[in-house]
């Protein structure tokens, strides 16, 4: 048996992420996911006034700053038991949906499908069609996604003043009410994107697409018309299955979702107990059942992380983020290892759909499990649902333009105590936990979706989800492991579309 170690460097938008893989006879036998940059936002927040977090946390990420802001404001409202009017919840939901649609379109057609243009697939029957659609800056799907995703976040700028790094959500509501101008301009943006999505991405109207409820219905639909087969989602599906992505990248069978979008009709309920449009839960991969979610079951491990060690796992309210860089030990990452009920879990649109019982995704999952193709497919399925939900939300705002957008807190300062905010960001379950003592933040812990998926081994030596997704994978060419790019990108890591391979000091490019 031959053994070698390769290192894949994934350059992130916000920091760096590497993979170190051990291969024996072309098969991955061990994997280490390495977060190679420490930022320390939790440490930055300690000692500051609670509302300072509203300005700092949206800068955690340049892609999902709206989600970070939403998690922060929910945590502050939880700590202070601060009510929010329904109009503010609608505006928050609308902006979070707009950010998610932008991220999903770019991830799908700027990051993921570009790999179908890799020279490895030159002799595949769909290669030329894939290049015509997905080649960076030349393919029709790539160019369309770039154009329309650029405009959808203008909705956030209309309601929030800017994007990214907005701070328009405040404890008690939002800073600006909805106006007829906001609604008309937002509907114009949404209409243009929806027309493109129907014509180019799905090759049919949204209602017909969302009516598909089973695997058999979907594959019958795909074969029924050329417009379906040659749409962006049709080409993505056919190419993915031709190269076997529906058999790769399973990882852990356990899934986690915090639920998505607070229900404005339940505005009087304080977070985190307010109803949501899609449900929170834990999908137990051992039993196949969806169980109630309880945030107290979350722990973070640091056994293999470059943080000051502690035994076992700790809940975020007892957690700490104290850097302790040990490059020559068996610790290998700046990422912690979150666990739920002591289990390795994955999060993201596939988990959200399974836990919420979305019929088509559940049918496809039961037929083929949670593979790389389905994970990416679930993301585009979500886009269609969000386009419909955004339209409904805008019409609700238009019907209630005079409604209050803010309920000022009785006490302008957040009282001492603790609170947490849980939201579904584009990449999955995002949580913020804060504690306030003597008027200042005494502890702040953030658990991002990428932390769940990209975690290292935990105190029991269990590999994280991405690591386990790669173990057992056969790699055709260790000097150009495009298969690994497919699997990792199907999870929508917070990355730009560059992946480099390092082997004995020589750097080579992994497409594109």
Phi, psi and omega per residue, in radians:
X1 nan 2.409 3.085
X2 -1.792 2.533 -3.117
X3 -2.315 2.439 3.064
X4 -2.619 2.741 3.089
X5 -1.996 2.236 3.037
X6 -2.048 2.705 3.133
X7 -2.223 2.189 3.124
X8 -1.892 2.192 -3.136
X9 -1.793 2.079 3.129
X10 -1.865 1.840 -3.086
X11 -1.355 2.038 -3.038
X12 -1.528 2.791 2.947
X13 -1.113 -0.731 -3.124
X14 -2.070 1.308 3.113
X15 1.826 -3.000 -3.048
X16 -2.165 2.574 3.108
X17 -2.402 2.226 -3.137
X18 -2.048 2.779 2.944
X19 -2.172 2.331 2.996
X20 -2.003 2.107 -3.036
X21 -2.118 2.471 3.026
X22 -1.877 2.209 -3.108
X23 -1.975 2.439 2.966
X24 -2.222 2.068 -3.123
X25 0.904 0.751 3.051
X26 1.390 0.125 -3.141
X27 -2.071 2.407 3.130
X28 -1.262 2.116 3.135
X29 -1.931 -0.253 3.063
X30 -2.717 2.605 -3.100
X31 -2.505 2.447 3.061
X32 -2.263 2.112 3.105
X33 -1.617 2.074 -2.947
X34 -2.009 1.920 2.959
X35 -1.447 1.957 -2.913
X36 -1.763 0.182 3.132
X37 -2.356 2.267 3.075
X38 -1.765 2.226 3.135
X39 -1.938 -0.688 2.990
X40 1.262 0.698 3.107
X41 -1.065 -0.588 3.128
X42 -1.055 -0.699 3.122
X43 -1.235 -0.601 3.121
X44 -1.079 -0.599 -3.042
X45 -1.416 -0.425 -3.095
X46 -1.110 2.300 3.123
X47 1.604 -0.124 -3.134
X48 -1.611 2.845 3.057
X49 -1.171 2.536 -3.032
X50 -0.938 -0.732 -3.082
X51 -1.250 -0.222 3.038
X52 -1.050 -0.488 -3.127
X53 -1.080 -0.461 -3.140
X54 -1.145 -0.413 3.118
X55 -1.669 -0.581 -3.036
X56 -1.438 -0.821 -3.014
X57 -1.160 -0.539 3.074
X58 -1.087 -0.242 3.117
X59 -1.611 0.057 3.020
X60 -1.042 -0.633 -3.078
X61 -2.523 2.389 3.091
X62 -1.445 -0.045 3.135
X63 -1.815 -0.751 -3.036
X64 -2.109 0.757 3.116
X65 -1.111 -0.556 3.102
X66 -1.114 -0.722 3.114
X67 -1.141 -0.717 3.112
X68 -1.096 -0.748 3.101
X69 -1.086 -0.745 -3.138
X70 -1.085 -0.747 3.115
X71 -1.104 -0.689 3.130
X72 -1.114 -0.842 -3.068
X73 -1.178 -0.581 3.073
X74 -1.158 -0.669 3.106
X75 -1.138 -0.706 3.118
X76 -1.171 -0.717 3.116
X77 -1.184 -0.592 3.057
X78 -1.121 -0.816 -3.119
X79 -1.107 -0.675 -3.057
X80 -1.731 0.022 -3.074
X81 0.839 1.003 -3.048
X82 -1.789 2.152 -3.139
X83 -1.328 2.778 -3.108
X84 -2.359 2.381 3.123
X85 -1.327 2.710 -3.120
X86 -1.000 -0.659 -3.120
X87 -1.065 -0.670 3.132
X88 -1.159 -0.681 3.103
X89 -1.104 -0.706 3.115
X90 -1.098 -0.735 3.133
X91 -1.149 -0.746 3.090
X92 -1.043 -0.819 3.140
X93 -1.054 -0.809 -3.112
X94 -1.003 -0.817 -3.092
X95 -1.208 -0.670 3.099
X96 -1.145 -0.676 3.093
X97 -1.137 -0.715 3.124
X98 -1.067 -0.745 3.120
X99 -1.128 -0.680 3.140
X100 -1.174 -0.737 3.104
X101 -1.061 -0.787 3.114
X102 -1.018 -0.819 -3.109
X103 -1.131 -0.743 -3.083
X104 -1.156 -0.710 3.123
X105 -1.152 -0.762 -3.136
X106 -1.191 -0.726 3.132
X107 -1.093 -0.711 -3.074
X108 -1.207 -0.840 -2.936
X109 -1.884 -0.157 3.035
X110 -1.813 -0.549 -3.051
X111 -1.847 -0.920 -2.961
X112 -1.363 -0.981 -3.001
X113 -1.242 -0.272 3.082
X114 -1.036 -0.490 3.137
X115 -1.160 -0.336 3.088
X116 -1.201 -0.249 3.119
X117 -1.584 0.119 3.125
X118 -1.083 2.439 3.136
X119 -0.987 -0.376 3.109
X120 -0.993 -0.486 -3.031
X121 -1.756 0.276 -3.083
X122 -0.919 -0.670 -3.046
X123 -1.615 0.085 3.068
X124 -1.296 2.548 -3.041
X125 -1.096 -0.456 -3.104
X126 -1.733 0.152 -3.006
X127 -1.038 -0.831 -3.090
X128 -1.167 -0.672 3.080
X129 -1.148 -0.665 3.112
X130 -1.115 -0.739 3.103
X131 -1.105 -0.723 -3.136
X132 -1.099 -0.521 -3.124
X133 -1.603 -0.732 -2.862
X134 -1.997 -0.071 -3.132
X135 -1.053 2.230 -3.067
X136 -0.937 2.228 3.063
X137 1.178 0.030 3.094
X138 -2.182 -0.630 -3.121
X139 -1.158 2.539 -3.067
X140 -1.138 -0.621 3.108
X141 -1.243 -0.700 3.112
X142 -1.072 -0.849 -3.104
X143 -1.164 -0.680 3.113
X144 -1.138 -0.745 3.125
X145 -1.122 -0.702 3.124
X146 -1.072 -0.757 -3.113
X147 -1.199 -0.905 -3.005
X148 -1.349 -0.556 3.081
X149 -1.191 -0.480 3.105
X150 -1.133 -0.599 -3.059
X151 -1.508 -0.494 -3.028
X152 -1.108 -0.543 3.126
X153 -1.326 -0.113 3.005
X154 -1.098 -0.432 3.069
X155 -1.065 -0.711 3.099
X156 -1.125 -0.710 3.128
X157 -1.131 -0.605 3.114
X158 -1.099 -0.772 -3.094
X159 -1.566 -0.455 -3.031
X160 -1.978 -0.056 3.078
X161 1.580 -0.489 3.128
X162 -2.896 2.873 2.952
X163 -2.698 2.387 0.022
X164 -1.462 -2.953 3.049
X165 1.078 0.671 3.117
X166 -1.311 2.734 3.112
X167 -2.384 0.668 -3.029
X168 -1.491 -0.248 3.041
X169 -1.464 2.263 3.133
X170 -2.245 2.688 3.033
X171 -0.952 2.090 -3.091
X172 1.846 -0.120 3.117
X173 2.680 -2.434 3.110
X174 -2.299 2.844 -2.995
X175 -1.357 -0.412 -3.032
X176 -2.325 2.352 3.098
X177 -1.313 2.843 3.039
X178 -1.289 2.422 3.063
X179 -2.079 2.878 3.092
X180 -1.057 -0.584 3.111
X181 -1.145 -0.761 3.085
X182 -0.983 -0.830 -3.055
X183 -1.181 -0.798 -3.119
X184 -1.093 -0.819 -3.141
X185 -1.114 -0.699 -3.136
X186 -1.155 -0.729 3.104
X187 -1.107 -0.641 3.101
X188 -1.084 -0.796 3.111
X189 -1.092 -0.803 -3.105
X190 -1.130 -0.703 3.142
X191 -1.071 -0.744 -3.136
X192 -1.117 -0.770 -3.138
X193 -1.161 -0.716 -3.122
X194 -1.093 -0.730 3.110
X195 -1.064 -0.772 3.117
X196 -1.122 -0.736 -3.120
X197 -1.082 -0.750 3.141
X198 -1.166 -0.776 -3.067
X199 -1.309 -0.742 -2.995
X200 -1.745 -0.692 -2.986
X201 -1.503 -0.810 -3.074
X202 -1.953 -0.249 3.087
X203 1.167 0.416 3.123
X204 -2.859 -3.128 3.127
X205 -1.506 2.803 -3.057
X206 -1.038 -0.725 -3.091
X207 -1.082 -0.767 3.141
X208 -1.150 -0.683 -3.140
X209 -1.141 -0.792 -3.092
X210 -1.328 -0.241 3.089
X211 -1.312 -0.289 3.112
X212 -1.155 2.194 -2.968
X213 -2.200 0.032 3.141
X214 -2.596 2.848 3.120
X215 -1.049 -0.761 3.140
X216 -1.070 -0.751 3.115
X217 -1.077 -0.729 -3.114
X218 -1.122 -0.847 -3.086
X219 -1.218 -0.527 3.016
X220 -1.149 -0.775 3.085
X221 -1.035 -0.753 -3.089
X222 -1.066 -0.657 -3.091
X223 -1.537 -0.155 -2.987
X224 -1.280 -0.629 -3.049
X225 -2.418 2.587 3.074
X226 -1.107 -0.592 3.125
X227 -1.097 -0.534 3.094
X228 -1.334 -0.837 -3.069
X229 -1.135 -0.609 -3.082
X230 -1.747 0.134 2.973
X231 -1.202 2.949 -3.140
X232 -1.059 -0.738 -3.130
X233 -1.281 -0.509 3.063
X234 -1.181 -0.810 3.102
X235 -1.139 -0.727 3.096
X236 -1.025 -0.780 -3.125
X237 -1.173 -0.841 -3.088
X238 -1.131 -0.731 3.131
X239 -1.194 -0.739 3.133
X240 -1.008 -0.768 -3.069
X241 -1.362 -0.488 3.070
X242 -1.138 -0.615 -3.127
X243 -1.698 0.060 2.970
X244 1.544 0.368 -3.123
X245 -1.210 -0.303 3.100
X246 -1.351 0.020 3.086
X247 -2.057 0.095 -3.027
X248 -2.089 2.738 2.915
X249 1.288 0.693 -3.090
X250 -1.245 -0.856 -3.121
X251 1.134 -2.612 -3.131
X252 -1.238 2.508 3.082
X253 -1.450 -0.154 -3.087
X254 -1.492 2.447 -3.067
X255 -2.340 2.658 -3.075
X256 -2.362 2.383 3.038
X257 -2.450 2.422 3.075
X258 -1.569 0.016 -3.022
X259 1.393 2.791 -3.013
X260 -2.305 2.319 2.925
X261 1.255 1.881 3.104
X262 -1.034 2.497 -3.133
X263 -1.473 2.013 -3.132
X264 -1.113 -0.365 3.089
X265 -1.307 -0.143 3.087
X266 -2.029 0.551 -3.047
X267 -1.080 -0.476 -3.086
X268 -1.260 -0.267 3.102
X269 -1.453 2.325 -3.129
X270 -1.328 2.530 3.017
X271 -1.146 2.599 0.178
X272 -1.681 0.360 -3.019
X273 -1.717 0.010 3.133
X274 -1.167 2.482 3.117
X275 -1.111 2.700 3.098
X276 -2.248 2.719 -3.113
X277 -1.146 -0.675 3.029
X278 -2.058 2.560 -2.908
X279 -1.490 2.656 2.996
X280 -1.490 2.740 3.094
X281 3.013 3.048 3.076
X282 -2.145 2.081 3.071
X283 -1.547 1.946 -3.135
X284 -1.450 1.878 -3.092
X285 -1.165 -0.317 3.108
X286 -1.330 -0.624 -3.087
X287 -1.839 -0.332 -3.060
X288 1.355 0.217 -3.107
X289 -1.821 2.618 3.006
X290 -1.633 2.123 -3.100
X291 -1.877 2.704 3.094
X292 -1.019 2.531 3.129
X293 -1.599 2.427 3.078
X294 -2.394 2.003 -3.040
X295 -1.117 -0.361 3.104
X296 -1.145 -0.258 -3.138
X297 -1.487 0.010 3.136
X298 -1.476 2.354 3.014
X299 -2.371 2.784 3.060
X300 -2.171 2.304 3.119
X301 -1.858 2.613 3.131
X302 -2.292 0.298 -3.072
X303 -0.982 -0.655 -3.113
X304 -1.937 0.356 -3.116
X305 -1.941 2.745 -3.137
X306 -1.510 1.005 3.054
X307 -2.250 2.771 3.109
X308 -0.945 2.166 -2.970
X309 -1.264 2.655 2.933
X310 -2.556 2.813 -3.052
X311 -1.359 2.432 3.042
X312 1.095 -2.614 3.114
X313 -1.957 2.676 3.118
X314 -2.212 2.487 2.984
X315 -1.135 2.603 -3.118
X316 -0.961 -0.520 3.096
X317 -1.209 -0.288 3.052
X318 -1.950 0.074 -3.047
X319 -1.353 2.944 3.066
X320 -2.552 2.660 -3.120
X321 -2.278 1.316 -3.100
X322 -1.953 1.952 -3.060
X323 -1.092 2.482 -3.132
X324 -2.627 1.299 -3.009
X325 -1.195 2.147 -3.102
X326 -2.340 1.325 -3.003
X327 -1.159 -0.339 -3.075
X328 -1.855 0.312 3.087
X329 -1.839 -2.985 3.078
X330 -1.505 0.051 3.006
X331 -1.373 2.541 -2.963
X332 -2.524 0.200 -3.052
X333 -2.737 2.753 2.988
X334 -1.566 -0.019 3.096
X335 -1.508 2.423 2.959
X336 -1.410 3.086 -3.141
X337 -2.084 1.555 3.082
X338 -1.204 2.526 3.079
X339 -2.414 2.646 3.083
X340 -2.123 2.166 -3.038
X341 0.877 0.647 3.108
X342 1.159 0.372 -3.131
X343 -2.021 2.582 2.991
X344 -1.300 2.244 -3.121
X345 -2.238 2.818 2.974
X346 -2.022 2.736 3.107
X347 -2.422 2.866 -3.099
X348 2.398 -3.044 -3.072
X349 -1.088 -0.519 3.064
X350 -1.143 -0.830 3.106
X351 -1.064 -0.750 3.134
X352 -1.035 -0.772 -3.094
X353 -1.197 -0.724 3.132
X354 -1.100 -0.794 -3.078
X355 -1.227 -0.576 3.120
X356 -1.443 -0.143 3.096
X357 1.385 0.520 3.129
X358 -1.101 2.078 -2.908
X359 -1.035 -0.837 -3.077
X360 -1.125 -0.809 -3.119
X361 -1.131 -0.713 3.114
X362 -1.100 -0.712 3.137
X363 -1.125 -0.772 3.128
X364 -1.166 -0.645 3.112
X365 -1.123 -0.782 -3.123
X366 -1.165 -0.428 3.127
X367 -1.408 -0.607 -2.974
X368 -2.430 0.101 -3.105
X369 1.181 -3.072 -2.995
X370 -1.543 1.297 -3.043
X371 -1.549 3.086 -3.078
X372 -1.116 -0.700 3.123
X373 -1.125 -0.832 -3.082
X374 -1.133 -0.635 3.126
X375 -1.053 -0.746 3.123
X376 -1.294 -0.675 3.109
X377 -1.041 -0.724 -3.137
X378 -1.070 -0.542 3.128
X379 -1.147 -0.780 3.129
X380 -1.273 -0.545 3.040
X381 -1.073 -0.722 3.115
X382 -1.076 -0.683 -3.120
X383 -0.976 -0.784 -3.137
X384 -1.067 -0.744 3.140
X385 -1.136 -0.694 -3.117
X386 -1.188 -0.630 3.096
X387 -1.054 -0.732 3.084
X388 -1.148 -0.748 -3.092
X389 -1.203 -0.613 3.089
X390 -1.104 -0.723 3.130
X391 -1.097 -0.783 3.135
X392 -1.090 -0.698 -3.140
X393 -1.135 -0.717 3.112
X394 -1.116 -0.683 3.098
X395 -1.165 -0.630 3.069
X396 -1.126 -0.728 3.096
X397 -1.122 -0.706 -3.139
X398 -1.094 -0.578 -3.121
X399 -1.364 -0.183 -3.059
X400 -2.378 0.836 -3.038
X401 -1.115 -0.433 -3.113
X402 -1.539 -0.001 -3.082
X403 -1.195 2.656 3.121
X404 -1.107 2.466 3.084
X405 -1.864 -0.087 -3.073
X406 -2.662 2.401 2.942
X407 -2.013 1.738 -3.073
X408 -1.034 2.325 3.112
X409 -1.060 2.523 3.082
X410 -1.040 -0.667 3.069
X411 -1.926 2.049 -3.104
X412 -1.109 -0.323 3.123
X413 -1.712 2.499 3.073
X414 -1.328 2.215 -3.076
X415 -1.237 2.826 3.049
X416 -1.043 2.517 -3.122
X417 2.629 -2.725 -3.127
X418 -2.519 2.738 3.129
X419 -2.814 2.830 3.078
X420 -2.419 2.659 3.105
X421 -2.235 2.209 -3.091
X422 -2.119 2.217 3.105
X423 -2.387 2.869 2.989
X424 -1.768 1.880 3.063
X425 -1.483 3.119 -3.120
X426 -0.988 -0.598 -3.062
X427 -1.692 0.009 3.080
X428 2.219 -2.589 -2.976
X429 -1.270 2.071 3.116
X430 -2.089 2.261 -3.140
X431 -2.337 2.452 3.026
X432 -2.113 2.334 3.078
X433 -2.178 2.231 3.118
X434 -2.343 2.650 3.036
X435 -2.241 2.449 -3.066
X436 -2.117 2.233 3.119
X437 -2.363 2.306 3.134
X438 0.928 0.667 3.054
X439 1.385 0.099 -3.107
X440 -2.297 2.736 3.084
X441 -1.208 2.123 3.123
X442 -1.788 -0.356 3.072
X443 -2.691 2.404 3.059
X444 -2.498 2.166 -3.138
X445 -2.228 2.327 3.131
X446 -2.061 2.247 3.029
X447 -2.086 1.888 -3.055
X448 -1.550 2.865 3.038
X449 -1.020 -0.712 3.129
X450 -1.130 -0.543 3.075
X451 -1.091 -0.719 3.082
X452 -1.079 -0.850 -3.013
X453 -1.367 -0.599 -3.022
X454 -1.766 0.333 -3.041
X455 -1.150 2.658 3.010
X456 -1.406 -2.954 3.030
X457 -1.144 2.676 3.136
X458 -1.767 -2.943 -3.074
X459 -1.103 -0.404 3.119
X460 -1.646 0.079 3.116
X461 1.412 0.222 3.138
X462 -1.407 2.241 3.135
X463 -1.145 2.604 3.012
X464 -1.231 3.049 -3.016
X465 -1.109 -0.878 3.136
X466 -1.055 -0.739 3.137
X467 -1.029 -0.832 -3.114
X468 -1.223 -0.431 3.085
X469 -1.133 -0.466 -3.075
X470 -1.660 -0.459 -3.093
X471 -1.147 2.223 -3.074
X472 1.691 -0.143 -3.127
X473 -1.255 2.354 3.019
X474 -1.541 2.265 -3.103
X475 -1.941 2.053 -3.090
X476 -1.144 -0.755 -3.079
X477 -2.347 1.752 -3.115
X478 -1.042 -0.359 3.097
X479 -1.442 -0.131 3.141
X480 -2.691 1.187 -2.987
X481 -1.417 1.273 -3.089
X482 -1.086 -0.473 3.131
X483 -1.032 -0.652 -3.116
X484 -1.173 -0.690 3.084
X485 -1.039 -0.728 3.104
X486 -1.016 -0.850 -3.040
X487 -1.164 -0.825 -3.101
X488 -1.181 -0.704 -3.134
X489 -1.209 -0.417 3.100
X490 -1.138 -0.319 3.096
X491 -1.553 -0.012 -3.101
X492 0.960 1.036 3.027
X493 -1.144 2.726 -3.118
X494 -1.358 1.338 -3.010
X495 -2.277 2.652 2.827
X496 -1.429 2.954 -3.007
X497 -1.511 0.976 3.016
X498 -2.360 2.308 3.104
X499 -2.337 2.255 3.132
X500 -2.076 2.593 3.133
X501 -1.952 2.278 3.077
X502 -2.016 2.258 3.125
X503 -2.521 2.009 -3.100
X504 0.871 0.703 3.021
X505 1.524 -0.137 -3.103
X506 -1.750 2.156 -3.091
X507 -1.647 2.337 3.091
X508 -2.291 2.779 -3.066
X509 -1.668 2.285 2.994
X510 -1.735 2.155 -2.993
X511 -0.887 2.463 -0.058
X512 -1.606 nan nan
